[in-house]
Amino acid sequence: MKTTAKITLTPNAKVLVDVGDEINRETVLASEDEKDKDTRIDLSGILKVTPSGIFRYIKKRPQDAIKEGDILAEKRTFLTTLTVRSPVNGKVKEIDLKSGILSISKDTHKSSKNISVPYEGKVKDISKTFIEIELKGLKVTGVTGSGKECSGRLQRVTHERSGLFDFDTDVQDCIIMIKEAFEDIQIKLDVLGAAGLVATKAAGETELSRLIVSEDDFAELSKHDKKIAWMRPQDKEIFILSS
């Protein structure tokens, strides 16, 4: 079975492939120049506290130099630890206790972003706004999605097993399927290193990438438990890739 994925391009993208090219995870499809701008992180929303309450959990101060992956804030409870890390290198520019937002000034230089896909395929079409890739596998379109693109092995968790204490490190780097995912479950999955979540219902807002699908599509995806998947929440898509 063949399907397609459209990779969106920005106006300044430089396409590096041609129609008909065979590609793999090492192939750079296009390159985009990125202009430096402040990165804003909604700590209040992520930590689920009032804007003024974020000061209790912040690990950095204004003007602190930070690297990608550094801990910006950490909220510990009896059951879980929620950690917010910096997505970029730079310096803490501002911590706004009125909005609950931490701003980071990136290191001052112009960087380039390479665009690729994590699996083998073939370039089917190229336009000014997208590159269309033909893949072997199944595509399911969800209802809503949030978070970053991710890939990993699908792992179905039955409703009976989906209590807060029932997960172990076997979820690491997997895309977890749970019919109804409560917020505390999503937080624990994120802490344990799950790549993403597919559900028919998901409460709250967390950092974990997730895709909400219909009951019928959830049943279809459940048939592909343990197979490799590529999830694109912003495009509300998940692909089950054939080997």
N, C-alpha and C positions, 0 to 999 in steps of 0.2 A: 504494500500500500504506500502511495506517495502523497505528500502534502507539501504546503509551502509556508514560509515565514517571511514577512516583510520587515526589513531592518530600516528604521527611519533614519534619514540623513538630515543634518543641519545645512543651511545655505553655504557654509564655508567648508563643507566636507570635500576631500579629494578622494575620488574612487580609484582603487588600485587593482580591480579585477575586471574581467570582461564577461559578457554573456557566454555561457557554455563552459566556463572554467570549473574544474573539479576543485573543491575546497575541503579543508579539514580544520581542526581546532588551532593549528598554527598559522593559518592563512589570514592575513590582514586584508579585510574587505575595503576599508576606507580609513582615512586619517582626518581628524578634526582638530583645529587649533582651539585651545581653551583660553579665554581671557580670565585673568585673576579677578575674583570678586569675593566679598565676604561670604562665609558660610554661616548660616543661622540655624541653631539647633533649639528646638522647643523643649527645653528640659521639663517645664511644668507639665506639658502634655504627656511626655514619655514617662515621667516619674509618677504621674497622677497626683500631683500636689498643687497647692496654690502657688501663683507666681512668686510671692514673697517667701514661700516655704522652701524654695530650691536651695537657699544658702546652707541648709543643714546637710546637704548631700554633695555639694560641690567640692572637688578635689584640686581645682586650679583657681588662680587669681588673675585679674586683668594684667596684661603685659607678660604673663608667663609664656615662655616658648614651649611649643608642644609638637609632638610627632604623630603621624598617623597611627592610630591604635592606642594612644595614651588614654588613660581613664580620666574623663571630665567630671563625672558624677557617679555616685554609687548609692543605691538605696537597699538596705538590708531589712528583711523581715524575718520572722521566726521560720518561715518555710522557704523563702527564696531570696536571691540577690539579683537586683536589676542594675546592670552596668551600662553606662553610656560612654562610648569611646569616640575619639576624634576621627573623622573620616579623612582628614587632610593634615599636612604639615603647615605650621604657621605660628601665630601668636594669638592669645586670648585678647580680643579687642574690647569686649564689653560684656558685662553680666547685668541684664536688665531685670530687676526684681519687680517691676510693674507688669512686664509682659511674660516673664519667666523664660526669656530667650537668651542664650549665650551666643555671642558672635565671635567668629574666628577670622582674622586676616591671614590669607594665604601667603606663603613665601612669594616675594615679588619676582615672578618670572613668567614668561609665556610658555605653557606646556602643550603637548600634543597628545591626543587620545586616539588610540588605535581601536577599530571596531572589528570584532570577529564573532564567530559562533562556535559553541563548544562541541560540535559534531560534524561529521562528514556530510557533504551535500554537493549541489551543483547550482551555479548562478543561472537563474532562469530569466530574469529581467532586471534592467537598471533604468532608473529615471532620475530626475533632479532631486526627488524627495525620498526615494527609497531604493534598496536593493532587495530583490525577491530571490529567496533561496529555496530550491527544491530539496526536500528531505524524505527519507524512507521512514514511515511511521504514521501515527495517528495524531490528529490535532483535535483538542476539545476547547471550545470557547466558553468561558465562564460568565458569570453575571457581573461581578465586581472583582477588583484586584487592588492590592496595595503592596508597596515594598519593592525591593530590587529583584532583578532577574537572578535566577539560581538554577542549579541542576543537581541531580542526585538520584539515588534509588528510591522508588516509591515504597512506602511502608504503611500498610493498612493497620489501623488500630481499632479494634472493636469497641463498641460503646461500653461493654462491661469492663474493659481493661483501662478505660481512659480516665481513671481517677488521678488525683494530683501526685500520689506516691507510686504510681504504676509504671513510670518511665525509667529507663536506665540509659546509660551512655550508648546503647545500641541505636539510638535515634540520631547520633551525630552524622552530619552531612547527608541525611536522608530528607526526602520530601514526605511529610507525615500526612496521612489521610485519616481524619476523624469527622464523623458526621456532624457533631455539635461540639465546638471547641470553646470552652469558657475562658475568660481572660487569664485566670491563674494557670491554666494548662498551657496557654500560649507563651506566657512568661517563662515557665519552666522549660518548655521545648527550646526557647531561644537561649536560655542559660546553658542547656545541655548541648548546644551546637547544631540543632536541626537546621537544615537548609531552608525549609519552607513548610507551608501548611496548605492543604486542600480540605475544604469543609463545605457543608451546605449551610451552616450557620456559625458565626464567630462573634463573640461578644467583645466589646471594648476595642481599644487601639493599642497595638504593641509594635515593636520594631521588627518582629518576625514577618517575613514576606508571606503573603497568603493570597489564595484565590478561592472565591466563593462560587460554587457551581450548583446546578440544579440536581434534584434527586436522581433523575435519569442519568445524567452525566457522571454523578458520583458512583452509581452502580456500574457504569461502563468502565470507569477508571479502576474500580476495584478488581476488575478482571485482569488487570495488568500489574498486580501487586508484585513487588521485587524487581520490576523492570526499570530501566534508566529513563528518567524524565527531564525535560527542560521546561521550566516555568517562567513565563514572562507576564508578571502581574499587571504592569502598566498597559499592556495590550490585551489583558484578560484572556491569555492563552496558556495552554500546557500541551506539550508534545511528548508522546510516548515513542521513543526512538527504536527502530528495528536494528538488530545487530548485523 
